[in-house]
Amino acid sequence: MSQVEIYKLIDIISFNKAGPNDLVEMKALPGQHPLIIPKWILEILIYSIVYGEVLHVSGATGTGKSSIIESLTVPDNFYALLDAFEFPRKPLRLHQVEMALFDTPTEIYFRRSLVNGMTFDEDSPIVKALKEASETEDQFYHVIWLKEIGRCHNATIQGALLNLIKRGEIYLRDSSMNINSLCWIADSNYAVMEDWVHTLITLDDALKRRFSINIKIEFLSETEEVIVLNRIVQEDILLKEKELEQQIKQVVKLGNLVRRSKLQGKLTSISAPTIYGYLAFLRLHTFLQRSPLEAAKSTFLGNASAEDEKELMAAIGETEGFGAISGKTKKGGIADGNVI
């Protein structure tokens, strides 16, 4: 297997060298670590935004769906993508809509509001975004982001979206508008419902056909996660001076063991580990001098039931390749709580 490399998005020469499956580092959002993802995802995202597609982004919790979309609000990231594909430069307007907040289908269009003792029909966040997009289509790339479309309270709420999520002329209850370059993005966990369920309702078939572009985002491979973590800790103010290569390999190995177990229907009380979880582990283990096992239990293994914790410990003891982060292992299992 060839060595995985990371290319910088904001360096157009570096970005153009990357192949579709190579990893690309985006500029970080304030207070967050840099996002490093496969190039093909960015290619599809920028195409969909510029050409006004209806995009469905699906994948397990922790694969970075929200972070990827939010990273485009960093102007350096968005303009770098536009420049790389020679698209016209315009700012991005990302309209975020929390689908879990809608209680009824009519709220997709309007809600009853109270001001100075008077009630009136107020445009919904979606309708407000549509009107702004219609008025400023030439000035911005507009994206309406339907967050967690699977967390609607009932299927009729998804059904109410059908007359809105389309290209061209859009009809409201008292008017219509023509928006050709508006991009819709919906994110969900539908692609992994058979593995661990995070949805409330089944995806409406008619709505499903509205999505012209579909992306399924998966966790990075174990090798890729190790490389990504080594890159991130170089910039982390708390970790960059530490020697963490072995710890990173071990914590990623543990995280992947958890994911494989979840795919088999086990460890249901444990969330799938993420890069954020790995970083929290590294900080806690390194600076608070917590044992690796204790640090893991306090971070990405948190909230594990007693039964799942016991099963995980047994799996660790039976898995070849778990060396010590600190301390020593005994053949066949955990030595003294200082290893994973």
C-alpha positions in Angstrom: 0.0 0.0 0.0 1.3 3.4 -1.0 2.0 6.0 1.7 -1.0 8.3 2.4 -0.3 11.9 1.9 -2.1 15.1 3.1 -2.4 18.0 0.7 -3.4 21.6 1.7 -6.6 23.0 0.2 -5.6 26.6 0.4 -2.4 25.8 -1.6 -3.8 25.4 -5.1 -0.6 23.7 -6.4 -0.8 21.2 -3.5 -4.5 20.7 -3.9 -4.2 20.0 -7.7 -1.6 17.3 -7.0 -4.0 15.3 -4.9 -5.9 12.4 -6.4 -9.6 11.9 -5.7 -8.9 9.6 -2.8 -6.1 11.5 -1.3 -6.6 13.5 1.9 -7.0 17.3 1.9 -6.4 19.5 4.9 -8.9 22.4 5.2 -8.4 25.6 7.2 -9.8 25.1 10.7 -12.9 26.8 12.0 -12.2 29.0 15.1 -11.5 26.9 18.1 -11.4 23.6 16.2 -8.7 21.4 14.8 -8.1 21.3 11.0 -10.4 19.1 9.0 -8.7 16.5 6.9 -11.0 14.6 4.4 -10.8 12.8 1.0 -10.6 15.2 -2.0 -13.6 13.6 -3.8 -16.0 14.8 -1.1 -14.9 18.4 -1.7 -15.2 18.0 -5.4 -18.8 16.9 -5.2 -19.7 19.6 -2.6 -18.4 22.5 -4.7 -20.0 21.2 -7.9 -23.3 20.8 -6.1 -23.2 24.3 -4.7 -22.2 26.0 -7.9 -24.7 24.2 -10.1 -27.6 24.2 -7.6 -28.0 20.5 -7.0 -30.1 18.7 -4.3 -27.5 16.9 -2.2 -27.9 14.2 0.4 -24.9 13.6 2.8 -25.3 10.5 4.8 -23.1 8.5 7.2 -22.6 7.4 10.8 -22.4 9.9 13.6 -18.8 11.0 13.9 -17.8 10.7 10.3 -17.6 14.5 10.0 -20.8 15.3 8.0 -21.6 18.6 9.8 -17.9 19.6 10.2 -17.4 19.3 6.4 -20.3 21.5 5.6 -19.5 24.0 8.3 -15.8 24.2 7.0 -17.1 25.8 3.8 -18.1 28.9 5.8 -14.4 29.6 6.2 -13.9 32.0 3.3 -10.3 30.7 2.6 -11.7 27.2 2.2 -14.6 28.1 0.0 -12.7 30.5 -2.3 -9.8 28.0 -2.6 -12.3 25.4 -4.0 -13.9 27.9 -6.4 -10.4 28.9 -7.7 -9.3 25.3 -8.0 -12.1 24.6 -10.4 -12.2 28.1 -12.0 -15.7 28.9 -10.8 -16.8 32.5 -10.4 -16.0 34.0 -7.0 -19.0 34.8 -4.8 -19.5 34.5 -1.1 -21.3 31.6 0.4 -24.6 32.0 2.3 -25.3 28.9 4.3 -28.8 28.8 5.7 -29.0 26.3 8.6 -32.4 24.7 9.3 -32.8 22.3 12.3 -35.4 19.8 11.1 -36.1 18.5 14.7 -37.6 21.9 15.5 -40.6 21.5 13.2 -43.7 20.0 14.9 -46.1 20.1 12.0 -46.0 20.2 8.2 -47.4 23.7 8.1 -44.4 25.0 10.0 -42.3 24.2 7.0 -44.0 27.3 5.5 -45.0 29.5 8.5 -45.4 29.7 12.3 -47.8 31.6 14.5 -45.9 34.3 16.3 -46.8 36.8 19.0 -45.6 40.4 19.0 -47.0 43.2 21.2 -50.0 41.0 22.0 -50.8 40.4 18.3 -50.5 37.1 16.6 -49.4 36.7 12.9 -48.0 34.2 10.5 -44.3 34.4 10.4 -42.3 32.9 7.5 -40.4 29.8 8.4 -36.6 29.8 8.3 -36.8 27.9 5.0 -39.1 30.4 3.4 -37.0 33.3 4.7 -33.9 31.6 3.1 -35.7 31.1 -0.2 -36.8 34.7 -0.3 -33.3 35.9 0.4 -31.9 33.6 -2.2 -34.4 34.9 -4.8 -33.4 38.5 -4.1 -29.6 38.0 -4.0 -29.0 35.1 -6.3 -26.4 37.0 -8.3 -24.5 38.1 -5.2 -24.1 34.8 -3.3 -24.0 31.1 -3.6 -27.0 30.1 -1.5 -27.2 26.7 0.3 -30.1 25.6 2.5 -28.8 23.0 4.9 -31.6 20.7 6.3 -29.8 19.4 9.4 -30.6 15.9 10.5 -33.4 15.3 8.1 -34.0 11.9 9.8 -34.9 13.5 13.1 -38.2 14.9 11.9 -41.1 14.2 14.2 -43.1 12.5 11.5 -43.1 11.6 7.8 -45.6 14.3 6.9 -43.0 17.0 7.7 -40.6 15.4 5.2 -43.5 15.3 2.7 -44.2 19.0 3.1 -40.7 19.7 1.7 -41.5 18.1 -1.7 -42.9 21.3 -3.2 -39.9 23.3 -2.0 -36.9 21.1 -2.7 -36.6 21.4 -6.4 -34.8 23.4 -9.1 -36.3 26.3 -10.9 -39.8 27.7 -9.9 -40.7 27.2 -6.3 -44.3 27.8 -5.1 -45.2 29.2 -1.7 -48.7 29.5 -0.4 -49.2 33.1 -1.7 -46.4 33.5 -4.3 -43.8 31.8 -6.4 -40.1 32.4 -7.2 -37.6 31.2 -9.7 -34.2 30.2 -8.2 -31.8 28.3 -10.5 -28.6 28.2 -8.5 -29.9 27.4 -5.1 -28.3 24.3 -3.5 -30.1 22.1 -1.0 -28.1 19.9 1.4 -29.7 17.4 3.7 -27.6 15.3 6.1 -28.7 12.1 7.8 -27.7 8.7 9.2 -29.9 6.8 6.7 -26.9 5.1 5.0 -26.0 3.2 8.2 -29.4 2.5 9.7 -28.6 -1.2 9.7 -25.5 -0.7 11.9 -26.5 1.8 14.6 -29.8 3.7 14.4 -29.9 7.5 14.9 -33.1 8.3 12.8 -36.6 8.8 14.0 -38.5 8.1 10.8 -38.0 6.3 7.5 -36.8 8.5 4.6 -39.8 9.5 2.4 -39.5 7.7 -1.0 -40.7 10.7 -2.9 -38.3 13.0 -1.1 -35.4 10.5 -1.6 -35.9 10.9 -5.4 -35.4 14.6 -5.1 -31.7 14.1 -4.2 -29.8 14.4 -7.5 -26.5 13.9 -5.8 -25.7 11.5 -2.9 -22.6 11.2 -0.8 -22.0 8.5 1.8 -19.2 9.5 4.2 -17.4 6.7 6.0 -14.8 6.7 8.7 -11.2 7.0 7.6 -9.1 3.8 7.6 -7.0 3.0 10.6 -3.8 4.0 8.6 -5.4 7.3 7.6 -6.6 8.1 11.1 -3.0 7.6 12.5 -1.6 9.9 9.8 -4.3 12.5 10.4 -3.8 12.5 14.2 0.0 12.9 13.8 -0.6 15.9 11.6 -3.2 17.5 14.0 -1.1 17.1 17.1 1.8 19.0 15.4 -0.5 22.1 15.5 -2.2 21.4 18.9 -0.8 23.8 21.5 -1.2 21.1 24.3 0.3 18.2 22.3 2.8 19.5 19.7 5.9 19.1 22.0 5.0 15.5 23.0 6.2 12.2 21.6 2.8 10.6 20.9 3.4 8.3 17.9 2.9 5.1 19.8 -0.1 6.4 21.8 -1.8 7.5 18.6 -1.4 4.0 17.0 -2.8 2.3 20.1 -5.8 4.6 20.6 -6.7 4.3 16.9 -6.5 0.6 17.1 -8.8 0.6 20.1 -11.2 2.9 18.3 -11.4 0.6 15.3 -12.0 -2.4 17.5 -15.0 -0.6 18.9 -16.3 0.2 15.4 -15.9 -3.4 14.2 -17.7 -4.6 17.3 -20.6 -2.2 16.7 -21.0 -3.5 13.2 -21.5 -6.9 14.7 -24.3 -5.5 17.0 -22.1 -5.3 20.1 -21.1 -2.5 22.4 -24.4 -0.7 21.7 -23.9 1.7 24.6 -20.6 3.1 23.3 -20.5 5.8 20.6 -18.3 5.3 17.6 -15.0 7.0 18.3 -14.1 10.2 16.4 -11.0 12.3 15.9 -12.3 14.6 18.6 -12.6 11.7 21.0 -9.0 10.5 20.2 -7.7 14.0 20.8 -9.5 14.3 24.2 -7.9 10.9 25.1 -4.4 12.1 24.2 -4.8 15.3 26.2 -6.2 13.6 29.3 -3.7 10.8 29.2 -0.7 13.1 28.6 -1.4 16.1 30.8 -3.5 14.7 33.7 -1.3 11.6 33.9 -4.3 9.4 33.7 -3.6 5.8 32.8 -4.5 5.0 29.2 -7.4 2.8 30.2 -8.8 5.4 32.6 -8.3 8.1 30.0 -10.2 6.1 27.4 -13.1 5.4 29.8 -13.3 9.1 30.6 -13.4 10.1 26.9 -14.6 8.2 23.9 -15.5 5.1 25.9 -17.6 7.2 28.2 -21.2 6.1 29.1 -20.4 2.4 28.4 -22.6 0.0 30.3 -21.0 -2.4 32.7 -21.8 -5.3 30.3 -20.2 -3.5 27.3 -17.2 -2.5 29.3 -16.6 -6.1 30.3 -17.1 -7.3 26.8 -14.6 -4.6 25.5 -12.0 -5.6 28.0 -12.3 -9.2 26.9 -12.0 -8.2 23.3 -8.9 -6.2 24.0 -7.3 -9.1 25.8 -7.9 -11.4 22.9 -6.8 -9.0 20.1 -3.3 -9.4 18.9 -1.3 -6.2 18.5 -2.3 -4.1 21.5 1.0 -3.1 23.0 1.6 -0.9 26.0 1.1 2.9 25.9 2.8 2.9 29.3 3.6 0.1 31.6 3.7 -3.6 30.5 1.2 -6.1 29.2 0.7 -9.6 30.4 0.0 -12.4 27.9 -3.7 -12.7 27.3 -5.1 -9.4 28.7 -4.8 -6.3 30.7 -1.9 -6.1 33.1 -2.5 -3.3 35.6 -4.7 -0.6 34.0 -1.8 1.1 32.4 -2.2 -0.5 29.0 -4.8 -0.8 26.3 
